[in-house]
Amino acid sequence: MTSVIERLRGDGPKFSIEFFPPRDTADEAVLWKAIRELEPYDPAYMSITYGAGGSSRDGTIRSIARVATETTLVPMAHLTAVNHSVAELRNVIGWYASVGVRNILALRGDPPGDVYGDWIPHPEGLTYAEELVQLVRSLGDFCIGVSAYTYGHPRSADLESDTKYLVRKLRAGADFAIAQLFHDPEDFLRLRDRVAATGCDVPVLPGVMPLTTMRTLQTTIKLSCAPAPGRLLDRLEPLADDPKAFRAAGIDVTTELCEKLIAEGVPNLHFYTFNRSKATREVIARLGLVPARA
């Protein structure tokens, strides 16, 4: 199977897409509608998340297996260390390999229940993401990604220490990193520069969420772990009671952010879709990233 890194090579910027595992039959239909709508756009790769505490492990495996066997997409599976022994992690990695999935995003994961609570490792498990990277790397020829935080992980003392730990994950055997959400392209570019300044040349990719509703704006603020700049709020908050106008302005904001990233040579834009395709399709069309056959 083609690796994420192989897909990022070549001329011009690319994009990728991320979905959530379905909770029930209705959710599965929504997920697969979005997958089929985005498949002709030939994303560099697609991923399906792994629920908190491993809660959606089986759903993620089933969905990723179906993507690998029934579509032309390059799948990347998420894997977290939460509530899993090393033996269980080995089993999940083996499952992925058995269905042809060779790309894994290795995450420590958040504590179940309270994401800001104390991290308590499984007694027979792992404590750090870099250990999970090393485990995956030891089990086969996988392409491995890790997470990055543009403004620093909430548990990091400062950006210097956060960068140090990110680079440790990358040097443990990761092939790329995907940055959590951010508000300004310059914020992401500073993260990229901090990593490059350490001598680490592993690509760091930006995570992007199309701003279509007040809820998505609030989600972006929450997941970024940083307040939104005043100019962004001044542009969008006055439209809170006009969903159509908010959506139009939000797509403009998202497109402008992506255009600036592309201008700075960012090789891939990773879109969080909320299992819907329309907004992502609109943005990539504006960016000129739609293949001729789509």
FIDRENMAR-885973 format. One line per field, with one value per residue (C-alpha): residue number from 1; residue in three letters; x, y, z. Coordinates in steps of 0.001 Angstrom, whole numbers, plus 524288, in hexadecimal, padded with zeros to 5 digits. Example, Ala and Ser with C-alpha at 12.3 -4.5 7.8 and 13.67 -1.06 7.14 Angstrom:
<pts>
num: [1 | 2]
residu: [ala | ser]
xx: [8300C | 83566]
yy: [7EE6C | 7FBDC]
zz: [81E78 | 81BE4]
</pts>
This chain:
<pts>
num: [1 | 2 | 3 | 4 | 5 | 6 | 7 | 8 | 9 | 10 | 11 | 12 | 13 | 14 | 15 | 16 | 17 | 18 | 19 | 20 | 21 | 22 | 23 | 24 | 25 | 26 | 27 | 28 | 29 | 30 | 31 | 32 | 33 | 34 | 35 | 36 | 37 | 38 | 39 | 40 | 41 | 42 | 43 | 44 | 45 | 46 | 47 | 48 | 49 | 50 | 51 | 52 | 53 | 54 | 55 | 56 | 57 | 58 | 59 | 60 | 61 | 62 | 63 | 64 | 65 | 66 | 67 | 68 | 69 | 70 | 71 | 72 | 73 | 74 | 75 | 76 | 77 | 78 | 79 | 80 | 81 | 82 | 83 | 84 | 85 | 86 | 87 | 88 | 89 | 90 | 91 | 92 | 93 | 94 | 95 | 96 | 97 | 98 | 99 | 100 | 101 | 102 | 103 | 104 | 105 | 106 | 107 | 108 | 109 | 110 | 111 | 112 | 113 | 114 | 115 | 116 | 117 | 118 | 119 | 120 | 121 | 122 | 123 | 124 | 125 | 126 | 127 | 128 | 129 | 130 | 131 | 132 | 133 | 134 | 135 | 136 | 137 | 138 | 139 | 140 | 141 | 142 | 143 | 144 | 145 | 146 | 147 | 148 | 149 | 150 | 151 | 152 | 153 | 154 | 155 | 156 | 157 | 158 | 159 | 160 | 161 | 162 | 163 | 164 | 165 | 166 | 167 | 168 | 169 | 170 | 171 | 172 | 173 | 174 | 175 | 176 | 177 | 178 | 179 | 180 | 181 | 182 | 183 | 184 | 185 | 186 | 187 | 188 | 189 | 190 | 191 | 192 | 193 | 194 | 195 | 196 | 197 | 198 | 199 | 200 | 201 | 202 | 203 | 204 | 205 | 206 | 207 | 208 | 209 | 210 | 211 | 212 | 213 | 214 | 215 | 216 | 217 | 218 | 219 | 220 | 221 | 222 | 223 | 224 | 225 | 226 | 227 | 228 | 229 | 230 | 231 | 232 | 233 | 234 | 235 | 236 | 237 | 238 | 239 | 240 | 241 | 242 | 243 | 244 | 245 | 246 | 247 | 248 | 249 | 250 | 251 | 252 | 253 | 254 | 255 | 256 | 257 | 258 | 259 | 260 | 261 | 262 | 263 | 264 | 265 | 266 | 267 | 268 | 269 | 270 | 271 | 272 | 273 | 274 | 275 | 276 | 277 | 278 | 279 | 280 | 281 | 282 | 283 | 284 | 285 | 286 | 287 | 288 | 289 | 290 | 291 | 292 | 293 | 294]
residu: [met | thr | ser | val | ile | glu | arg | leu | arg | gly | asp | gly | pro | lys | phe | ser | ile | glu | phe | phe | pro | pro | arg | asp | thr | ala | asp | glu | ala | val | leu | trp | lys | ala | ile | arg | glu | leu | glu | pro | tyr | asp | pro | ala | tyr | met | ser | ile | thr | tyr | gly | ala | gly | gly | ser | ser | arg | asp | gly | thr | ile | arg | ser | ile | ala | arg | val | ala | thr | glu | thr | thr | leu | val | pro | met | ala | his | leu | thr | ala | val | asn | his | ser | val | ala | glu | leu | arg | asn | val | ile | gly | trp | tyr | ala | ser | val | gly | val | arg | asn | ile | leu | ala | leu | arg | gly | asp | pro | pro | gly | asp | val | tyr | gly | asp | trp | ile | pro | his | pro | glu | gly | leu | thr | tyr | ala | glu | glu | leu | val | gln | leu | val | arg | ser | leu | gly | asp | phe | cys | ile | gly | val | ser | ala | tyr | thr | tyr | gly | his | pro | arg | ser | ala | asp | leu | glu | ser | asp | thr | lys | tyr | leu | val | arg | lys | leu | arg | ala | gly | ala | asp | phe | ala | ile | ala | gln | leu | phe | his | asp | pro | glu | asp | phe | leu | arg | leu | arg | asp | arg | val | ala | ala | thr | gly | cys | asp | val | pro | val | leu | pro | gly | val | met | pro | leu | thr | thr | met | arg | thr | leu | gln | thr | thr | ile | lys | leu | ser | cys | ala | pro | ala | pro | gly | arg | leu | leu | asp | arg | leu | glu | pro | leu | ala | asp | asp | pro | lys | ala | phe | arg | ala | ala | gly | ile | asp | val | thr | thr | glu | leu | cys | glu | lys | leu | ile | ala | glu | gly | val | pro | asn | leu | his | phe | tyr | thr | phe | asn | arg | ser | lys | ala | thr | arg | glu | val | ile | ala | arg | leu | gly | leu | val | pro | ala | arg | ala]
xx: [80000 | 80473 | 809AC | 805E3 | 813B4 | 81378 | 806B2 | 80C7C | 8178A | 816A1 | 812D7 | 80864 | 800C8 | 7F7C4 | 7ED11 | 7E865 | 7DBE3 | 7D84B | 7CBCF | 7C5FE | 7C238 | 7B37C | 7ABB6 | 7A05F | 79AB9 | 795C2 | 7A322 | 7A97D | 7A0DF | 7A4A6 | 7B314 | 7B2DC | 7AB5C | 7B639 | 7C0DC | 7BADE | 7B8EA | 7C729 | 7CD47 | 7CD32 | 7D4EA | 7E082 | 7E503 | 7F2FF | 7EDA2 | 7E20B | 7E13E | 7D73A | 7D8E1 | 7D9E0 | 7D039 | 7D3E8 | 7D8B6 | 7D89D | 7C9C7 | 7C827 | 7D34B | 7CB00 | 7C37F | 7D01C | 7D5DD | 7C99A | 7C888 | 7D6F5 | 7D698 | 7CB31 | 7D243 | 7DE47 | 7D6AD | 7CB6D | 7D0E9 | 7DC56 | 7DFFB | 7EC9B | 7E846 | 7EF36 | 7EA65 | 7EB16 | 7F057 | 7F0EE | 7F76A | 7EBEC | 7E6F1 | 7EEA3 | 7F924 | 804B7 | 7FEF0 | 7F22E | 7F979 | 80113 | 7F43E | 7EE4B | 7FA91 | 7FA10 | 7EBC7 | 7EF2E | 7FA0F | 7F13B | 7E789 | 7F245 | 7F350 | 80177 | 7FF8A | 7FD44 | 7FBB6 | 801A4 | 7FBE1 | 7FD1C | 7EF0F | 7E782 | 7E343 | 7D572 | 7CACF | 7D2B2 | 7DC27 | 7E35D | 7E3D0 | 7EFBE | 7F57C | 7F550 | 7FC04 | 7F6F3 | 7FEEA | 803B6 | 8035A | 80B04 | 80CB9 | 811AD | 80E59 | 81C84 | 81B93 | 80FD8 | 81765 | 8227F | 81903 | 81297 | 81FD6 | 82481 | 81902 | 81A57 | 81C18 | 81240 | 811A0 | 80F7D | 809E7 | 808FF | 801A1 | 806E1 | 80143 | 80304 | 801ED | 807F4 | 80167 | 7F91A | 8020F | 80EA2 | 81575 | 81931 | 81B3C | 8298B | 826A4 | 81AF1 | 82391 | 82D9E | 8238C | 81DE1 | 82B4B | 82D95 | 8214C | 825C1 | 8335E | 82DB1 | 829B2 | 81E94 | 81DDA | 81555 | 80D3A | 7FFBB | 7FD93 | 7F144 | 7E8A5 | 7ED7B | 7E834 | 7F2A8 | 7FB9E | 8071A | 804A5 | 80639 | 81212 | 818C3 | 81690 | 81C7E | 8281D | 82A2E | 82B13 | 8341E | 83CFC | 84003 | 84571 | 8399F | 834AB | 82897 | 81CCC | 812DC | 80559 | 7FA8B | 7ED2C | 7E222 | 7D3B5 | 7CA7B | 7C34F | 7B527 | 7ADEF | 7B01A | 7B1AD | 7BD2D | 7C370 | 7C1D6 | 7C721 | 7D30E | 7D5A4 | 7D423 | 7DC9D | 7E739 | 7E8A9 | 7EA46 | 7E109 | 7DCF4 | 7E29E | 7D9C1 | 7D9BE | 7D446 | 7C9AF | 7C674 | 7C46F | 7BC0C | 7B50F | 7AC2B | 7A6CE | 7A333 | 79493 | 7959A | 799E6 | 79ADC | 7A343 | 7AB9E | 7AE16 | 7B1F3 | 7BB4B | 7C0A5 | 7C3D3 | 7CA94 | 7D2BE | 7D664 | 7DA17 | 7E283 | 7E99E | 7EC58 | 7F0EC | 7FB0C | 7FFD7 | 80120 | 80892 | 8123B | 814BE | 80C6C | 80B54 | 7FE3E | 7F1FD | 7EB47 | 7DCA2 | 7D416 | 7C6FD | 7BD5F | 7B966 | 7B40D | 7BA39 | 7B403 | 7BC2F | 7C8EC | 7C548 | 7C255 | 7CF67 | 7D7B6 | 7D075 | 7D3B5 | 7E1DA | 7E29F | 7E585 | 7DAC0 | 7E037 | 7DB71 | 7D402 | 7CBFF]
yy: [80000 | 80DD0 | 81575 | 82320 | 827E4 | 82279 | 82992 | 83676 | 835E6 | 83C9C | 849E6 | 85287 | 85285 | 84785 | 84566 | 83A90 | 8380F | 83327 | 82C79 | 8275B | 8191A | 816E2 | 81478 | 80D80 | 809A5 | 81756 | 81D28 | 81315 | 81727 | 8256F | 821EA | 819FF | 82447 | 82DFD | 82438 | 8215B | 82FCB | 832DA | 826CD | 82C82 | 83834 | 82F15 | 83395 | 83024 | 827A0 | 8267C | 82315 | 81E8A | 82256 | 81957 | 81CDA | 82149 | 81618 | 80D3C | 80D9D | 80CF3 | 803A1 | 7F93E | 80338 | 8097B | 7FC6A | 7F876 | 80573 | 8061A | 7F80C | 7FB6C | 8076A | 7FF24 | 7F4A4 | 7FC04 | 8094D | 80F3F | 81778 | 8164E | 813C2 | 817F1 | 81211 | 818D3 | 8116F | 815DE | 81007 | 8131E | 8075E | 7FDCC | 7F430 | 7F24C | 7E531 | 7EBAF | 7F611 | 7EB8F | 7E505 | 7F17F | 7F45C | 7E685 | 7E875 | 7F48C | 7ED83 | 7E1F7 | 7EA92 | 7F1A2 | 7FE0F | 8027D | 81084 | 812F4 | 81F6F | 81BDB | 823A7 | 82274 | 8270F | 82EB2 | 8293D | 823CC | 82BF3 | 8382D | 83B56 | 8447B | 83AA0 | 83346 | 8298F | 81BE3 | 811E9 | 80418 | 7FB84 | 7F3AD | 7FEC9 | 80AA3 | 81835 | 82078 | 821FC | 81FE6 | 8124C | 80F70 | 8143E | 80B16 | 7FFBE | 801E6 | 80391 | 7F6A6 | 7EF16 | 7F19F | 7FAD9 | 80520 | 81385 | 81A3C | 8276E | 82E80 | 83A47 | 847FF | 853D9 | 8610A | 86835 | 85D63 | 851FB | 85669 | 84EA3 | 85480 | 85EAF | 86702 | 8665F | 862BC | 85682 | 8534E | 853DB | 84B2F | 840A1 | 841A3 | 83FCF | 83418 | 82DDA | 830BB | 82B4F | 81F2B | 81AE1 | 8238E | 82790 | 833AC | 83B75 | 84174 | 84E0F | 8506E | 85BD9 | 869D4 | 87749 | 87DFF | 8781B | 87F08 | 87756 | 86A73 | 86F53 | 872C8 | 864BC | 85FC8 | 868D7 | 8646C | 8564E | 85992 | 86151 | 854CC | 84EA7 | 845C9 | 84582 | 83D03 | 843C8 | 84A5D | 84B91 | 85512 | 850A7 | 85902 | 85978 | 860C9 | 86AFF | 868F2 | 86BA3 | 87204 | 86452 | 86171 | 86E58 | 86AFE | 85D51 | 862FF | 86BD4 | 8608A | 856E9 | 860DD | 86399 | 8720A | 87DAE | 8822B | 88F3E | 89AFE | 89D33 | 88F81 | 8913C | 89EDA | 8990C | 88D5A | 88FC6 | 89A9C | 89048 | 8869A | 8887F | 88768 | 8796F | 87B9A | 887C1 | 8815D | 87594 | 87DEF | 88614 | 879FD | 87364 | 87FFC | 88013 | 871BD | 8736A | 87F5C | 877E7 | 86C94 | 875A9 | 87B99 | 86E30 | 869AC | 87617 | 87275 | 8651C | 85CC3 | 84FAA | 84AF4 | 85043 | 846C5 | 84985 | 845AC | 842AB | 83F67 | 8345C | 83E22 | 84147 | 84DB1 | 857FF | 850E6 | 84F50 | 85DD1 | 861BA | 85892 | 85D0D | 86B31 | 86748 | 8609C | 8534B | 84BE2 | 841E6 | 842C9 | 835F8 | 839B1]
zz: [80000 | 7FCFB | 80893 | 80CC8 | 80A40 | 7FC68 | 7F9FA | 7FEAE | 7F4DB | 7E7C6 | 7E2D3 | 7E897 | 7F551 | 7F933 | 8031E | 80C11 | 8138F | 82109 | 8259A | 83241 | 83438 | 8332C | 83FA2 | 8390D | 82BE4 | 82912 | 82C08 | 82344 | 817E8 | 819FB | 81ACC | 80E5E | 806F5 | 80A41 | 806DD | 7F9A0 | 7F6C1 | 7F9B5 | 7F37D | 7E589 | 7EA9D | 7ECF9 | 7FA7C | 7FDE6 | 808DA | 811F3 | 8204F | 82A2C | 83859 | 84410 | 84ED2 | 85C6E | 864C0 | 858E4 | 85943 | 84A90 | 847C2 | 84138 | 83934 | 834A3 | 830AB | 82932 | 82227 | 81EB9 | 819E2 | 8110D | 80BC3 | 80900 | 801BA | 7FB4B | 7F733 | 7EFF2 | 7FBDC | 8039B | 811B6 | 81E1A | 82ADC | 83801 | 843B2 | 851E7 | 85DD3 | 866CD | 86E8F | 86641 | 86A31 | 86133 | 85D54 | 85961 | 851CC | 84AA2 | 84750 | 841C2 | 839D2 | 834AD | 8310C | 82950 | 82236 | 81F1A | 817C7 | 81072 | 81879 | 81947 | 81DF8 | 82C82 | 83458 | 8418C | 84CD6 | 85B75 | 85C64 | 86694 | 873C9 | 87272 | 87899 | 87B7C | 87085 | 879BF | 884C5 | 88977 | 8800C | 885D0 | 87D15 | 87BB5 | 88510 | 87972 | 86FBE | 86B57 | 870F6 | 865B2 | 85751 | 853A8 | 859A4 | 85108 | 84529 | 848B3 | 84A61 | 83D2E | 836BA | 83C95 | 8370B | 8289A | 81D52 | 82184 | 81E38 | 82B51 | 82EB3 | 83BBD | 840DA | 842D5 | 849AD | 8433C | 85039 | 8585B | 85F1F | 86ACA | 873C1 | 86E80 | 876B4 | 86AF6 | 85C48 | 85DB5 | 8658E | 85CFC | 850DC | 85788 | 85A30 | 84C81 | 84684 | 84F6C | 849CD | 83C0C | 83E60 | 844C7 | 83725 | 83275 | 82431 | 825C5 | 82F81 | 82E82 | 835FC | 83DBB | 83A21 | 839F2 | 83680 | 82E4E | 82404 | 82A77 | 836EC | 82FAE | 82840 | 83513 | 8398C | 82CE3 | 82EB9 | 83CD4 | 83870 | 82D19 | 8362C | 83DA7 | 8314E | 82FCA | 821BD | 823D2 | 81D7D | 8265C | 82045 | 82423 | 828DF | 82361 | 826E4 | 81DB6 | 825D6 | 821F0 | 82EC6 | 83BF3 | 84143 | 83848 | 83C1F | 84A86 | 84803 | 8413F | 84CE1 | 8566B | 84EFD | 84C21 | 85AB9 | 8575F | 856B6 | 8493B | 844BE | 8456D | 836BF | 83487 | 83EB7 | 8399A | 82C1E | 82FE7 | 83CC8 | 8376E | 82E12 | 838BC | 83679 | 827B6 | 824A9 | 81600 | 81762 | 821F1 | 81961 | 80DB4 | 815DA | 81CA6 | 80FBD | 80B7C | 817F6 | 8167D | 80838 | 80B33 | 815ED | 80C9D | 801C7 | 80ACF | 80F07 | 800F2 | 7FD9E | 80861 | 80268 | 80B77 | 80451 | 80995 | 81010 | 81957 | 81A05 | 82587 | 81F1E | 82A16 | 820C3 | 816F5 | 809E7 | 8049A | 80B85 | 808D3 | 7FA8C | 7F9A1 | 7FF81 | 7F74B | 7EB19 | 7EE55 | 7F079 | 7E352 | 7E943 | 7E213 | 7D86E | 7CA70 | 7CB5B | 7D77B]
</pts>
